[in-house]
Amino acid sequence: MMPALTLNLLTNGPQPDSDTSVKERSMRVFTRTLISTVLLAALAAAPALANTFAYIPNLADNSLSVMRTYDHVVVESVAVGNNPMGVAVGPNGRYVYVANADDNTITVYDTEALIQEDRLRTITVGKNPQSIAVRPDGLYAYVANRGDNTVSVITLSSFKVTATLTNVGIEPFGLAVDPYNKYVYVTSYASNQVVIIRTSDHTPLNYVGNNPRTVLAHQEGDYFFVLNYGSDSLTVIKIQEEDPDDDDNNNFITNHIRTVPVGSQPWDMTFANNGTQIYVANSGDNTVTVYNTEDLINDDAEPAIVKTITLDYTPSGISSALNGNFVYAVHTDDNLVSAIAVYPDGDGVEDRVYLLYNLGTPQAFGDFIGGVPPEAPSDLEADSKSDSHIQLTWDDNSYSELGFKIERRKSSDSDSEYAQVGSVTANVTEFDDYGLNDSTTYYYRVRAYNEAGNSAYSYNSVSATTKEDSMCFISALGSGASTSGLIPVAILGAIALIPVMRRNR
């Protein structure tokens, strides 16, 4: 049974008063009721075992609130260090890392430990740690220490600091790691730069940026996004290659794609809608600016703001699960967390609905939403059914998936050119791919997904070749004497004898 849930729905329009018509007030009540019904229905359809959580530090009592995202219930409060701020969730959802600015420590919270004494451990890092980022492969974590201008490197197999990086600018603040574990991006707030660190040898490379605070790495690895607090803007930068003319290989080529405007004093940003959009929290005017990611990275595009969402409170952090239905904004000064319903397009009334929850002076910076992705499917098979149809089947190894994503490429394409061609819902283990070219080989891979993220791809990728075109055409046999007889024609793999008459002209 789903726990009781109270929704506090707010809209940005004027509130009903004594001068508002009965009809108008009734319409607003109906609209809010309809939205509540839709949201509650979505929550009721959530898996019985919720596996995605918001991990929100609280300044007032130095604790970490663990809020289940499918019903927004705080299920646990964990004691951490003094002045907790930065948060990161490990790639498999087991470990949560909290940067404690006044203690110069990182608290590691083991969500799976059965014994209370084993759930927490402490790692001493540099002075005044602000944020933490974990590599997607789970091998290392990086901590930006604002107080001594360093970055601590933690080896996660031992939970020990194994390197301290200098030459990372003045007041390092934000961190991100590219999806291929190749580079770490560090925003240095006071020196107006982003430091790019090569992870293979932890060498700082060249510097780019302008008044940066937050940085995000694109999910395909070729771009990163820099949020500029001082200039109210978002900068898009493409990494091209390491510079072949640099003998020391300590520099590489970057390409500034564009800088676009956002709201006043942008504080934090997050990907939403499976990475297709970026939500920017603006602390100066209490708004959220939304851009389409593809528009930002496309050289030929002219990106426009998709929508601007007005908040009633000042945002001091923002995050979202990869496939989540909400973007969460933290309001430190008001002891609140907003859950903003995610809609890819438009600016209808649904975009102006917020769910508010009281916490104790929350402050969160970084990816504070996380959980356990589903297990990968296995035994993927492909069967050619006709000249335009291939059927896929696989085994479902997860109990928590929301569905499966199917990707395809032609045999002549490279591995990087797989593209999603469809999806199915939870517990469905087959997919029919229609409209294909005849006599063509196609390669497939499948992965499960839930709110927390995507599984690994199916243990095997498969291929199948569509059959030859079943249509046959009998052309004129040419001029000459009248001829009759039988000719063989292939139809759907069988041989048929077709009577033919030819005449002279």
Secondary structure, 3 states (H helix, E strand, C coil): CCCCCCCCCCCCCCCCCCCCCHHHHHHHHHHHHHHHHHHHHHHHCCCCCCCEEEEEEECCCCEEEEEECCCCEEEEEEECCCCEEEEEECCCCCEEEEEECCCCEEEEEECCCCCHHHCEEEEECCCCEEEEEECCCCCEEEEEECCCCEEEEEECCCCEEEEEECCCCCCEEEEEECCCCCEEEEEECCCCEEEEEECCCCEEEEEECCCEEEEEECCCCCEEEEEECCCCEEEEEEEEEECCCCCCCCCEEEEEEEEEECCCCEEEEEEECCCCEEEEEECCCCEEEEEEHHHHHCCCCCCCCCEEEECCCCCCEEEECCCCCEEEEEEHHHCEEEEEECCCCCCCHHHHCEEEEECCCECCEEECEEECCCCCCEEEEEEECCCCCEEEEEECCCCCCCEEEEEEEECCCCHHHCEEEEEEECCCCEEEECCCCCCCEEEEEEEEEECCEECCCCCCCEEEECCCCCCCCCCCCCCCCCEEEEEEEEECCEEEEEEEEECCC
